[in-house]
């Protein structure tokens, strides 16, 4: 059989044949619900699944214990498929409950759907492997990427050389919509600030004390004034992680906070973080305390690739969305009814900012549907839209041409990082969206492997997009920090 005689769509049957074990794997990772850089059970479950299917697996890849790769093939185009599997702290939720409830309050939960994300990408890798086994020269690499939530695992992996030898990389994310991701994301730097003061009796000898907590509070006041004088799309968030103690009659000699500084481009985020550093120094000067800061991680903005976006959209259209039962529509409606006020704004914005008037009218008429069982039309943008969030997929996109899709796994109006996401994570319609994403990524990968001209055009677009820009890697002395150890 000639290479051109191999129908990529026939290889998608590999996903259908393994539907049950794939869904069971996703549910198991939902149960593990491990946070950044502590996903030992989740990473092992995914790595072992690939290994049993004939992939060559490297555990502890790039110096990160919970990172791994699964490779099949030795030559031809080299395609990377990105998988995530970390959860969020404090979001434990009873599966299938349509109200907020937990059997283990305060425990972790998959509030961003990464149990689905990691396994959907495994499904894609299986189908591409089948294509290679059918006689087409190529290599598929599954990247097990830990610590996306607040850890920028892919940025640490990129620093160590991951992704730089790929022809392209493919990714997806659970969502309420089926659509091609066209936007750029915010770059960020995450830093910990620690103030040191002098303890004293707050009533008996206050003049002897120097309050680290006062310094931290003044830092936050300064940042609030800074907000008026930074880029419109920039953001600064913080969490106070140590107030020094619980006794109000003591001048606190220690206070700590974590700050997440975001901006549309890496250079802008770095510049803003330096302004935050000056505010911290000023707060220390005002209170006669000392301050030290520590970079925890950073991630880059996303570099779009229109060539690959079109291939991905065509694949999604050809597949068509899954079919849903009346019971699934009914369940989705019950979840949609729990959405907070204003939750539909994201849908309206997505439609109005991306589509021509005719498509806007069509999709706005579907806003109140119980489940978004359609594909949002793809209209290439002349100007890249900056999204408010960040993703370390951005770091991958600086290494090679990268494309990403959203797949509907949640009811309309479902807020990200919410109990509703966790509760729907094992639903039948979440499984269907996961497998749809896997098929769309696989079909896209196979078509890119099949047509060297597409990969050449994608590569040229990538080179032009990076012209005049410089990637800022995480410094070598900074290491991944598990979420639970930042105190």
C-alpha positions as CSV (number, residue, x, y, z in Angstrom):
1,X,0.0,0.0,0.0
2,X,1.3,3.5,-0.9
3,X,1.4,6.1,1.8
4,X,-1.1,8.2,0.0
5,X,-3.6,5.3,0.0
6,X,-3.8,5.4,3.8
7,X,-7.0,7.1,4.9
8,X,-6.3,9.0,8.1
9,X,-10.0,8.8,9.1
10,X,-9.8,5.0,9.3
11,X,-7.2,5.3,12.1
12,X,-9.7,7.1,14.3
13,X,-11.4,3.7,14.9
14,X,-8.6,3.1,17.3
15,X,-10.2,5.7,19.6
16,X,-13.6,4.1,19.3
17,X,-12.2,0.6,20.1
18,X,-10.6,1.9,23.3
19,X,-13.4,4.2,24.4
20,X,-14.2,2.4,27.6
21,X,-10.6,2.2,29.0
22,X,-10.0,5.8,28.0
23,X,-13.1,7.0,29.8
24,X,-12.1,4.8,32.8
25,X,-8.6,6.4,32.8
26,X,-10.1,9.9,32.8
27,X,-12.4,9.0,35.7
28,X,-9.5,7.5,37.7
29,X,-7.4,10.7,37.3
30,X,-10.5,12.7,38.4
31,X,-10.4,10.6,41.6
32,X,-6.7,11.2,42.1
33,X,-7.1,15.0,41.8
34,X,-3.4,15.8,42.5
35,X,-2.1,19.4,42.3
36,X,0.9,20.9,40.6
37,X,4.1,18.8,40.5
38,X,2.6,16.2,42.9
39,X,0.6,14.3,40.3
40,X,2.5,11.0,40.9
41,X,-0.5,8.7,40.5
42,X,-2.0,10.6,37.6
43,X,1.3,10.7,35.7
44,X,2.0,7.0,36.3
45,X,-1.5,6.0,35.1
46,X,-1.1,7.9,31.9
47,X,2.5,6.8,31.3
48,X,1.6,3.1,32.0
49,X,-1.4,3.3,29.6
50,X,0.8,4.5,26.8
51,X,3.6,2.0,27.6
52,X,1.1,-0.9,27.4
53,X,0.1,0.4,24.0
54,X,3.6,0.2,22.6
55,X,4.9,3.7,23.3
56,X,8.5,4.2,24.5
57,X,8.0,6.1,27.8
58,X,10.5,8.3,29.6
59,X,9.4,9.1,33.2
60,X,10.8,12.0,35.1
61,X,11.5,13.8,31.8
62,X,13.4,17.1,31.7
63,X,14.3,16.8,35.4
64,X,10.7,17.0,36.7
65,X,9.5,13.9,38.6
66,X,5.9,14.0,37.3
67,X,6.7,15.0,33.6
68,X,7.0,12.2,31.1
69,X,7.0,11.5,27.3
70,X,5.6,8.7,25.3
71,X,7.1,8.3,21.8
72,X,6.2,6.1,18.8
73,X,8.0,6.2,15.5
74,X,11.5,7.1,14.5
75,X,11.5,9.2,11.4
76,X,9.4,11.5,9.3
77,X,7.5,14.5,10.6
78,X,7.6,14.8,14.4
79,X,4.3,15.8,16.0
80,X,3.9,16.7,19.7
81,X,0.6,16.2,21.5
82,X,0.3,18.0,24.9
83,X,-1.4,16.4,27.9
84,X,-2.2,17.9,31.3
85,X,-3.5,16.2,34.5
86,X,-3.2,18.5,37.5
87,X,-6.1,19.5,39.7
88,X,-6.9,22.6,41.8
89,X,-6.8,22.8,45.6
90,X,-9.9,23.1,47.7
91,X,-12.3,22.3,44.8
92,X,-13.5,18.8,45.9
93,X,-17.0,18.2,44.8
94,X,-19.4,15.2,44.6
95,X,-19.5,13.9,41.1
96,X,-22.8,14.3,39.3
97,X,-24.4,16.6,42.0
98,X,-26.2,19.6,40.6
99,X,-25.5,21.7,43.7
100,X,-22.3,22.5,45.6
101,X,-21.6,19.6,47.9
102,X,-18.5,17.6,48.9
103,X,-17.8,14.4,50.7
104,X,-14.3,15.7,51.5
105,X,-14.5,19.5,52.0
106,X,-11.2,21.3,51.3
107,X,-9.7,18.5,49.3
108,X,-8.6,18.9,45.7
109,X,-10.8,18.8,42.6
110,X,-10.4,18.8,38.8
111,X,-11.9,22.3,38.4
112,X,-10.3,22.8,35.0
113,X,-11.0,19.4,33.4
114,X,-7.5,18.3,33.2
115,X,-8.5,14.7,33.8
116,X,-10.3,14.9,30.4
117,X,-7.5,16.9,28.8
118,X,-4.7,14.4,29.5
119,X,-6.7,11.4,28.3
120,X,-8.2,13.1,25.3
121,X,-4.6,13.8,24.2
122,X,-3.7,10.1,24.8
123,X,-6.6,9.2,22.5
124,X,-5.1,11.4,19.8
125,X,-1.7,9.8,20.2
126,X,-3.2,6.3,19.9
127,X,-4.8,7.2,16.6
128,X,-1.7,8.8,15.2
129,X,0.3,5.7,16.3
130,X,-2.1,3.6,14.2
131,X,-1.5,5.8,11.2
132,X,2.3,5.3,11.6
133,X,1.8,1.6,12.0
134,X,-0.2,1.6,8.7
135,X,2.9,2.6,6.9
136,X,3.2,6.3,7.0
137,X,6.6,7.7,8.2
138,X,6.3,9.9,11.2
139,X,6.8,10.2,14.9
140,X,4.2,11.1,17.6
141,X,5.3,12.3,21.0
142,X,2.9,12.6,23.9
143,X,4.1,15.1,26.4
144,X,2.9,14.5,30.0
145,X,3.0,18.1,31.2
146,X,2.6,18.6,35.0
147,X,1.8,21.8,36.9
148,X,-0.2,23.9,34.5
149,X,-2.2,25.4,37.3
150,X,0.1,28.0,38.8
151,X,3.3,26.0,38.0
152,X,4.0,26.5,34.3
153,X,5.3,23.0,33.9
154,X,5.7,23.4,30.1
155,X,7.9,26.5,30.7
156,X,10.3,24.4,32.8
157,X,10.2,21.7,30.2
158,X,10.8,24.2,27.3
159,X,13.8,25.5,29.2
160,X,15.3,22.0,29.2
161,X,14.9,21.5,25.5
162,X,11.4,20.0,25.2
163,X,9.4,20.9,22.1
164,X,12.3,22.5,20.2
165,X,12.8,19.4,17.9
166,X,9.1,19.2,16.9
167,X,7.6,20.1,13.5
168,X,4.5,21.2,15.4
169,X,2.5,20.7,18.6
170,X,-1.2,20.2,19.2
171,X,-3.3,20.9,22.3
172,X,-6.8,21.1,23.5
173,X,-8.8,22.2,26.6
174,X,-12.2,21.4,28.0
175,X,-14.8,24.1,27.6
176,X,-18.4,24.9,27.0
177,X,-17.8,25.4,23.3
178,X,-16.3,23.5,20.3
179,X,-14.0,26.0,18.6
180,X,-10.5,26.7,17.4
181,X,-8.4,28.8,19.8
182,X,-7.3,31.8,17.9
183,X,-6.1,34.2,20.6
184,X,-3.0,35.1,22.4
185,X,-2.8,34.6,26.2
186,X,-1.3,36.8,28.9
187,X,2.4,36.2,29.7
188,X,3.1,36.2,33.5
189,X,5.7,36.1,36.2
190,X,4.8,34.7,39.6
191,X,6.9,35.9,42.6
192,X,6.9,35.5,46.3
193,X,7.7,38.5,48.5
194,X,8.8,38.0,52.1
195,X,9.0,41.0,54.6
196,X,11.0,40.7,57.8
197,X,10.4,43.1,60.7
198,X,11.0,43.3,64.5
199,X,8.5,41.8,67.0
200,X,7.4,43.9,70.0
201,X,4.5,44.3,72.4
202,X,1.9,46.1,70.3
203,X,0.6,48.1,73.4
204,X,3.5,48.2,75.8
205,X,6.3,49.0,73.4
206,X,5.0,49.6,69.9
207,X,7.8,52.0,69.1
208,X,10.2,49.0,69.3
209,X,8.4,47.0,66.6
210,X,8.7,47.1,62.9
211,X,5.7,45.4,61.3
212,X,6.3,43.1,58.3
213,X,2.5,42.9,58.0
214,X,2.2,46.7,57.7
215,X,4.8,46.5,54.9
216,X,2.8,43.8,53.0
217,X,-0.4,45.8,53.3
218,X,1.4,49.0,52.1
219,X,2.7,47.0,49.1
220,X,-0.8,46.1,48.2
221,X,-1.9,49.7,48.5
222,X,0.9,50.7,46.2
223,X,-0.1,48.0,43.7
224,X,-3.7,49.3,43.7
225,X,-2.5,52.7,42.7
226,X,-0.3,51.1,40.1
227,X,-3.4,49.6,38.4
228,X,-4.3,53.0,37.0
229,X,-0.9,53.3,35.3
230,X,-0.3,50.0,33.6
231,X,-1.5,48.4,30.3
232,X,-5.2,47.9,30.0
233,X,-4.8,44.2,29.6
234,X,-2.3,43.8,32.3
235,X,-3.2,42.2,35.7
236,X,-1.6,41.9,39.1
237,X,-3.2,39.3,41.5
238,X,-2.0,38.4,45.0
239,X,-2.5,35.9,47.8
240,X,-1.3,36.6,51.4
241,X,0.2,33.3,52.5
242,X,1.7,34.2,55.9
243,X,0.5,37.1,58.2
244,X,3.1,36.4,60.9
245,X,0.8,35.0,63.5
246,X,-2.6,35.2,65.2
247,X,-1.9,37.5,68.1
248,X,-3.1,41.1,67.5
249,X,-1.1,42.3,70.5
250,X,2.2,41.4,68.8
251,X,3.9,43.5,66.1
252,X,4.3,40.9,63.4
253,X,7.9,40.3,62.3
254,X,7.1,38.2,59.2
255,X,4.7,38.4,56.3
256,X,4.6,36.8,52.9
257,X,2.6,37.1,49.7
258,X,2.6,35.6,46.2
259,X,2.0,37.9,43.3
260,X,1.0,37.0,39.8
261,X,1.9,39.7,37.3
262,X,0.4,39.4,33.8
263,X,0.7,41.3,30.5
264,X,0.1,40.6,26.8
265,X,3.7,40.0,26.1
266,X,6.6,38.5,28.1
267,X,8.7,41.7,27.9
268,X,5.7,43.7,29.2
269,X,5.1,41.3,32.1
270,X,8.8,41.5,33.0
271,X,8.7,45.3,33.0
272,X,5.6,45.3,35.2
273,X,7.1,42.9,37.6
274,X,10.1,45.2,38.1
275,X,7.6,48.0,38.9
276,X,6.0,45.8,41.5
277,X,9.5,45.1,42.9
278,X,10.0,48.8,43.4
279,X,6.7,49.1,45.3
280,X,7.8,46.3,47.6
281,X,11.1,48.1,48.2
282,X,9.2,51.3,49.0
283,X,6.9,49.5,51.4
284,X,10.0,48.1,53.2
285,X,11.5,51.6,53.4
286,X,8.4,53.1,54.9
287,X,8.2,50.5,57.6
288,X,11.9,50.1,58.2
289,X,11.6,46.4,57.4
290,X,13.5,44.3,54.9
291,X,12.1,42.5,51.9
292,X,13.3,39.7,49.6
293,X,11.6,38.3,46.6
294,X,11.8,34.9,44.8
295,X,10.7,34.1,41.3
296,X,8.5,31.0,41.4
297,X,7.8,30.6,37.7
298,X,6.8,32.4,34.5
299,X,5.0,31.6,31.3
300,X,4.9,33.2,27.8
301,X,2.1,34.5,25.7
302,X,0.6,32.3,23.0
303,X,1.8,32.6,19.4
304,X,-1.0,31.9,17.0
305,X,-0.6,29.9,13.7
306,X,-3.3,30.5,11.1
307,X,-2.1,27.7,8.8
308,X,-2.6,25.1,11.5
309,X,-5.8,26.7,12.8
310,X,-7.4,26.2,9.4
311,X,-6.3,22.5,9.3
312,X,-7.7,22.0,12.8
313,X,-11.0,23.6,11.9
314,X,-11.4,21.6,8.8
315,X,-10.8,18.4,10.8
316,X,-13.4,19.4,13.4
317,X,-16.0,20.2,10.7
318,X,-15.4,16.9,8.9
319,X,-15.8,14.9,12.2
320,X,-18.9,16.7,13.3
321,X,-19.9,17.0,16.9
322,X,-21.0,14.0,19.0
323,X,-24.7,13.1,19.4
324,X,-26.4,13.6,22.7
325,X,-29.3,11.9,24.4
326,X,-32.4,13.7,25.9
327,X,-31.0,12.7,29.3
328,X,-27.7,14.4,28.6
329,X,-29.4,17.6,27.4
330,X,-31.6,17.5,30.5
331,X,-28.6,17.1,32.8
332,X,-26.7,19.9,31.1
333,X,-29.7,22.2,31.5
334,X,-29.8,21.5,35.2
335,X,-26.1,22.5,35.4
336,X,-26.7,25.6,33.2
337,X,-29.4,26.7,35.6
338,X,-26.7,26.9,38.4
339,X,-24.6,29.3,36.5
340,X,-24.0,32.7,38.3
341,X,-25.4,35.9,36.9
342,X,-23.4,37.2,34.0
343,X,-22.0,33.8,33.1
344,X,-23.3,34.1,29.6
345,X,-21.1,37.1,28.9
346,X,-18.2,35.0,27.8
347,X,-20.3,33.3,25.1
348,X,-21.6,36.6,23.8
349,X,-18.1,38.1,23.7
350,X,-16.7,35.0,21.9
351,X,-19.4,35.3,19.2
352,X,-19.3,39.1,18.7
353,X,-15.6,39.4,18.7
354,X,-14.9,36.6,16.3
355,X,-17.7,36.3,13.8
356,X,-19.3,38.2,10.9
357,X,-22.8,39.5,11.4
358,X,-24.5,36.5,9.8
359,X,-22.7,34.0,12.0
360,X,-23.2,36.2,15.0
361,X,-27.0,36.1,14.5
362,X,-27.0,32.4,14.1
363,X,-24.9,31.6,17.2
364,X,-26.6,34.3,19.4
365,X,-29.9,32.5,18.7
366,X,-28.3,29.4,20.3
367,X,-27.2,31.1,23.5
368,X,-29.9,29.5,25.6
369,X,-29.5,26.0,24.2
370,X,-29.1,23.3,26.9
371,X,-25.7,22.2,25.4
372,X,-23.5,23.7,22.7
373,X,-23.5,20.8,20.3
374,X,-22.2,22.8,17.3
375,X,-18.8,24.1,16.1
376,X,-18.1,27.8,16.2
377,X,-17.3,29.0,12.7
378,X,-13.6,29.8,12.1
379,X,-12.9,33.2,10.7
380,X,-9.2,34.1,10.7
381,X,-8.6,37.3,12.6
382,X,-6.6,40.2,11.2
383,X,-5.8,41.3,14.8
384,X,-5.0,38.8,17.5
385,X,-7.3,39.1,20.5
386,X,-5.7,39.0,23.9
387,X,-7.5,36.7,26.4
388,X,-7.5,37.5,30.1
389,X,-6.0,34.1,31.1
390,X,-2.6,32.6,30.9
391,X,-1.4,29.1,29.7
392,X,2.0,27.6,29.5
393,X,1.0,26.3,26.1
394,X,2.3,29.7,25.2
395,X,5.9,28.6,26.0
396,X,5.5,25.6,23.6
397,X,4.3,28.0,20.9
398,X,7.6,29.9,21.0
399,X,9.4,26.6,20.4
400,X,7.4,25.3,17.4
401,X,4.1,26.0,15.5
402,X,1.3,25.3,18.0
403,X,-2.4,25.0,17.7
404,X,-5.2,24.4,20.3
405,X,-8.9,23.7,20.3
406,X,-11.7,23.9,22.8
407,X,-14.2,21.0,23.1
408,X,-17.6,21.2,24.8
409,X,-17.4,19.1,27.9
410,X,-19.4,21.4,30.3
411,X,-22.9,22.9,30.2
412,X,-23.4,26.5,29.0
413,X,-22.4,29.1,31.5
414,X,-20.2,26.8,33.5
415,X,-17.5,29.0,35.2
416,X,-13.9,27.9,35.0
417,X,-12.4,26.6,38.2
418,X,-15.7,26.0,39.8
419,X,-17.6,23.2,41.5
420,X,-19.7,22.8,38.4
421,X,-16.6,21.8,36.4
422,X,-15.6,19.2,38.9
423,X,-19.1,17.8,39.2
424,X,-19.4,17.3,35.4
425,X,-15.9,15.8,35.0
426,X,-17.1,12.2,34.8
427,X,-20.4,12.8,32.9
428,X,-21.1,11.0,29.7
429,X,-21.1,14.3,27.7
430,X,-17.7,15.2,29.1
431,X,-16.4,11.8,27.9
432,X,-17.9,12.5,24.4
433,X,-16.3,15.9,24.2
434,X,-12.9,14.4,25.3
435,X,-13.0,11.8,22.6
436,X,-14.1,14.3,20.0
437,X,-11.1,16.4,20.9
438,X,-8.9,13.4,20.6
439,X,-10.2,12.6,17.1
440,X,-9.8,16.2,16.0
441,X,-6.2,16.4,17.2
442,X,-5.4,13.1,15.6
443,X,-6.9,13.9,12.2
444,X,-5.1,17.3,12.2
445,X,-1.8,15.6,13.1
446,X,-2.2,13.0,10.4
447,X,-3.0,15.6,7.8
448,X,0.0,17.7,8.7
449,X,2.2,14.7,8.5
450,X,0.7,13.8,5.2
451,X,1.3,17.2,3.6
452,X,4.9,18.5,4.0
453,X,3.7,21.8,2.4
454,X,1.4,22.5,5.3
455,X,4.1,22.0,7.8
456,X,6.5,24.2,5.8
457,X,3.9,27.0,5.6
458,X,3.2,26.7,9.3
459,X,6.9,26.8,10.1
460,X,7.4,29.9,7.9
461,X,4.4,31.7,9.7
462,X,6.0,30.8,13.0
463,X,9.3,32.2,12.1
464,X,7.7,35.5,10.9
465,X,5.6,35.7,14.1
466,X,8.7,35.5,16.3
467,X,10.8,37.9,14.2
468,X,12.2,40.7,16.4
469,X,11.0,39.0,19.6
470,X,13.0,37.2,22.3
471,X,11.8,34.4,24.5
472,X,12.6,34.8,28.2
473,X,13.2,31.4,29.8
474,X,12.8,30.7,33.4
475,X,16.3,31.1,34.9
476,X,18.2,27.9,35.5
477,X,18.4,28.3,39.2
478,X,14.6,28.3,39.6
479,X,13.0,24.9,40.0
480,X,9.4,23.7,40.0
481,X,7.6,24.3,43.3
482,X,4.8,22.0,44.3
483,X,1.6,24.0,45.1
484,X,1.5,22.8,48.7
485,X,5.0,23.8,49.6
486,X,4.7,27.5,48.8
487,X,4.2,29.0,52.3
